[in-house]
Amino acid sequence: MKKVAQLRVLAIAALLAVTTAFQANAQVLPDDNEFVYVAMDLQGVLDLTLATDPNVEFTFNTIPSYVNGIIKPNVTELRVESTVPWDLYVQAETTNWAQLQAFSSAGTSTVPSTLLEVRVMDGAGTSALNNFTALTDARLDIVGTVGAGDGVAAGTYLTTPDSHFFRVDYRIVPTLTAQYQAGFYGLNVIYTLAEDL
């Protein structure tokens, strides 16, 4: 039994000697590395989409239409997509309507932009602009007061329609007292999406 134990010890010692010799003769190669530089360019996105016809026409051809005015509800639909906080503004391009064609020489052809009024509702049906507001050539903030940090958070009308989707109503009440010259008039309304700074 002693001989068997000695043989086992000799076998283990021989195995360790062979393993050690093999490891001593084995060459360890260094790792080989290649590097790939990956860049990411995150561009800020401000996307305002007019999803409806850009032309809105009012026809005043009766006394009640002059006195009571005409309202065009939900005529303009705006959709916002943004990666940054933003503000949405509306304004008339000029202080007066442009007379494109005169139908009479009586009356005044100077029609102020304030004759056009807008009311804006967000996707939740909340009035973004309380009641109808007359337009001037100065920017009017649709979604809050003008100041840093008051803008709407980044998002899209697809996932957060309550705060990124707007419907605009227009109202014009010419009245009879102003005595505007009969004619065809035009006014550009500008909607501006801007980063909230």
Secondary structure as GFF3:
##gff-version 3
##sequence-region A 1 197
A	DSSP	alpha_helix	2	25	.	.	.	ID=ss1
A	DSSP	beta_strand	46	50	.	.	.	ID=ss2
A	DSSP	alpha_helix	63	68	.	.	.	ID=ss3
A	DSSP	beta_strand	70	82	.	.	.	ID=ss4
A	DSSP	beta_strand	86	92	.	.	.	ID=ss5
A	DSSP	beta_strand	98	102	.	.	.	ID=ss6
A	DSSP	three_ten_helix	113	115	.	.	.	ID=ss7
A	DSSP	beta_strand	116	122	.	.	.	ID=ss8
A	DSSP	beta_strand	133	134	.	.	.	ID=ss9
A	DSSP	beta_strand	140	141	.	.	.	ID=ss10
A	DSSP	beta_strand	155	156	.	.	.	ID=ss11
A	DSSP	alpha_helix	161	164	.	.	.	ID=ss12
A	DSSP	beta_strand	165	172	.	.	.	ID=ss13
A	DSSP	beta_strand	183	186	.	.	.	ID=ss14
A	DSSP	beta_strand	189	195	.	.	.	ID=ss15
###
